[in-house]
Amino acid sequence: MTRHTLFGVALDPLTMDETVQRCLDAVRRGEQIEIGMVNAAKLVNMRRDPALAEAVAGCDLVLADGQAVVWAGRVLGVRLPERVAGIDLFMRLLAAAEVADIPVYLLGAQQQVLEMMIAQIGERFPELRVAGSRNGYFGDFEQEAIADAVADSGARLLFLGMTSPKKEIFTAGYGKRTGAHVVHGVGGSFDILAGITKRAPLVWQRMGLEWFYRTLQEPRRLGKRYLTTNAAFLAMTVRELIHRTPSAGSANRSHC
């Protein structure tokens, strides 16, 4: 499938079902795919952080994690069929892994949160095979050893519950070394599954207000960040729209 370019970033126009199937096909064929997820904030930060932009661009699949990205695509004539939220993809893959007996590795979050999440996953997916796990607090010098530990575990799906750009940098540098057929960065999903933070109700998600719901939970930490990145994303969209729309003078000259 041909990728579509939005804000200079190549995105894969896949639905959730298509994405899950691509991941399961990779496991079946013994291929390796690294998944990059982009929302409004990340697209803004990619313009400020070349290392993050390079890491995302190097992923085999780059998906629209944020509803705002889908809406911006519509405004700018870039068709993205639907939002593929990282946490929803995470849950779909866990369910599929349980059915197909695919071993998974869980890397990220604080140790206590990680243990709470694994307990919750055990209740939801009792037959899921967790090949290994580790908290997400480690230095750069430990990345190689961690990748080797994942490889030794035999895990075929690797989920990274870490913030950006740490998870993207780890994926770019060591994703292949882990031996996992699918590497998926799921951000704060570990905290949600552990019950530490609450996810926005479905109606908020559909309205593109999940960021606002999160801000209400952590206003001091997230308020300024979201307001800044959302304003920057809106400005990016407007500039791109102006750039793509021919001026009246140009339109008139085209008919001369």
C-alpha positions in Angstrom: 0.0 0.0 0.0 1.3 3.4 -0.9 2.2 5.7 1.9 0.7 9.2 2.2 2.8 12.2 3.2 1.5 14.6 5.8 3.8 17.4 7.1 6.7 15.7 5.4 6.1 12.5 7.3 5.2 9.3 5.4 2.1 7.6 6.9 0.6 4.2 6.3 -3.1 4.6 5.5 -4.2 1.5 7.4 -7.2 0.6 9.5 -6.9 -1.1 12.8 -7.9 -4.4 11.4 -5.4 -4.1 8.6 -2.6 -3.2 11.1 -3.3 -6.1 13.3 -3.2 -8.4 10.3 0.1 -7.0 9.1 1.5 -7.7 12.6 0.3 -11.2 12.7 1.5 -11.8 9.1 5.0 -10.6 10.2 5.0 -13.2 13.1 3.8 -16.0 10.8 6.5 -15.2 8.1 9.3 -14.5 10.6 9.7 -10.9 9.4 10.5 -7.9 11.6 8.4 -4.7 11.6 8.8 -1.7 13.8 5.8 0.5 14.4 5.9 4.2 14.8 2.9 6.1 16.1 2.3 9.9 15.6 -0.1 12.3 17.1 -0.2 16.1 17.0 2.3 16.6 19.8 4.8 14.1 18.2 4.5 15.7 14.8 5.4 19.1 16.3 8.3 17.6 18.3 9.6 15.8 15.2 10.2 19.2 13.7 12.3 20.2 16.7 14.1 17.0 17.3 15.9 15.5 14.2 16.8 12.3 16.1 13.1 11.7 16.8 12.1 12.4 13.2 14.8 10.1 11.9 13.7 7.3 14.3 10.1 7.6 13.3 10.9 7.8 9.6 12.9 4.5 9.9 9.9 2.5 11.2 8.3 0.0 8.9 4.8 1.2 9.7 4.0 4.8 10.7 0.4 5.2 11.9 -1.9 8.0 12.9 -2.3 7.6 16.7 -4.1 10.9 17.2 -7.6 11.9 15.9 -6.2 15.4 15.2 -3.8 13.9 12.7 -6.7 12.2 10.8 -8.7 15.4 10.8 -5.7 17.4 9.6 -5.2 14.9 6.8 -8.8 15.4 5.7 -8.4 19.2 5.6 -5.2 18.8 3.6 -6.4 16.2 1.2 -4.5 13.3 2.7 -6.7 10.3 3.3 -6.1 8.4 6.5 -9.0 5.9 7.0 -9.1 6.1 10.8 -7.2 6.6 13.9 -5.1 3.6 15.0 -4.7 4.4 18.7 -1.5 2.8 20.2 -3.3 1.5 23.3 -6.1 -0.1 21.2 -3.6 -1.8 18.9 -1.8 -3.0 22.1 -4.9 -4.6 23.4 -5.8 -6.2 20.0 -2.4 -7.7 19.7 -2.5 -9.0 23.3 -5.8 -10.7 22.5 -4.4 -12.2 19.3 -1.2 -13.3 21.0 -3.3 -15.2 23.6 -5.2 -17.0 21.0 -2.2 -17.9 18.8 0.2 -18.6 21.7 2.6 -15.8 20.7 5.0 -14.9 23.5 5.3 -11.2 24.4 7.8 -9.0 26.2 6.7 -6.0 28.2 9.3 -3.2 28.6 8.6 0.0 30.4 7.1 2.0 33.3 8.1 1.9 36.9 8.6 -1.5 38.5 5.5 -1.3 40.7 3.4 -0.1 37.8 4.7 -2.8 35.5 3.8 -5.5 38.1 0.3 -4.1 38.5 -0.2 -4.0 34.7 1.0 -7.6 34.3 -1.4 -8.7 37.0 -4.3 -6.9 35.2 -3.2 -8.5 31.9 -3.2 -11.9 33.6 -6.8 -11.4 34.5 -7.9 -10.2 31.1 -5.8 -12.7 29.1 -5.2 -15.7 31.3 -3.6 -17.8 28.6 -1.2 -15.1 27.4 2.4 -16.1 27.5 4.5 -13.3 28.9 8.1 -14.3 28.0 9.6 -11.5 30.0 9.4 -8.0 31.4 11.5 -5.2 32.6 10.9 -1.7 33.9 11.7 1.3 31.7 14.2 2.9 33.9 17.6 2.3 32.4 20.6 4.2 31.1 21.7 4.3 27.5 24.6 1.9 28.3 22.1 -0.8 29.3 20.2 -0.8 26.0 22.2 -3.5 24.3 22.0 -5.9 27.2 18.2 -5.3 27.4 17.8 -6.0 23.7 19.7 -9.2 24.2 17.5 -10.2 27.1 14.4 -9.7 24.9 16.0 -11.9 22.2 16.9 -14.6 24.8 13.3 -14.6 26.0 12.0 -15.8 22.6 9.3 -13.0 22.6 7.8 -12.3 19.2 5.9 -9.2 20.2 7.7 -6.4 22.1 5.7 -3.6 23.7 7.5 -0.5 24.9 5.7 1.4 27.6 8.0 4.4 27.5 7.7 8.1 26.6 9.0 9.8 23.5 11.7 10.0 22.3 13.1 7.2 24.4 11.0 4.5 22.9 11.7 5.6 19.4 15.4 5.9 20.0 15.5 2.4 21.5 13.5 1.0 18.6 15.7 2.6 16.0 18.9 1.5 17.7 18.0 -2.0 19.0 14.6 -3.0 17.7 16.2 -5.5 15.2 18.5 -6.9 17.9 15.6 -7.8 20.1 14.6 -10.5 17.6 11.0 -9.6 18.1 8.9 -9.7 15.0 6.8 -6.7 16.0 8.1 -3.8 18.1 5.3 -1.4 19.2 5.8 1.6 21.4 2.7 2.1 23.5 3.6 5.2 25.5 1.5 5.6 28.7 -0.6 2.5 28.0 1.1 0.6 30.9 -0.1 3.2 33.3 -3.6 3.0 32.0 -3.8 -0.8 32.1 -2.3 -0.7 35.6 -5.1 1.6 36.7 -2.8 4.5 37.6 -4.3 6.8 35.0 -7.8 6.7 33.4 -8.4 6.7 29.7 -10.9 9.2 28.3 -14.5 7.9 27.7 -15.1 6.8 24.1 -17.1 10.0 23.3 -14.2 12.1 24.3 -11.9 10.0 22.1 -14.2 10.4 19.1 -14.2 14.1 19.6 -10.5 14.3 19.6 -10.4 15.4 23.2 -8.5 12.6 24.8 -5.6 15.1 25.4 -8.0 17.4 27.3 -9.2 14.5 29.5 -5.6 13.7 30.4 -4.9 17.3 31.1 -7.8 17.4 33.6 -6.1 14.5 35.4 -2.6 16.1 35.5 -3.1 19.8 34.8 0.3 20.9 36.2 2.3 18.4 34.3 0.4 18.3 31.0 -1.5 21.6 30.8 1.2 23.8 29.3 2.6 21.0 27.2 -0.6 20.2 25.4 -1.6 23.9 25.0 1.7 24.6 23.4 1.9 21.6 21.1 -1.8 21.9 20.1 -1.4 25.5 19.1 1.8 24.7 17.2 0.0 21.8 15.4 -2.9 24.1 14.4 -0.4 26.6 13.1 1.3 23.9 11.1 -2.0 22.8 9.6 -3.0 26.4 8.6 0.4 27.1 7.1 0.3 23.8 5.1 -3.3 24.6 3.9 -2.2 28.1 2.7 0.8 26.6 1.0 -1.3 24.0 -0.8 -4.1 26.4 -1.8 -3.3 28.3 -5.0 -3.8 32.1 -4.9 -6.6 33.7 -6.9 -4.0 35.3 -9.1 -2.4 31.9 -9.8 -5.8 30.4 -10.5 -6.7 33.2 -13.0 -3.4 32.8 -14.8 -3.9 29.1 -15.1 -6.8 29.8 -17.4 -5.0 32.3 -19.6 
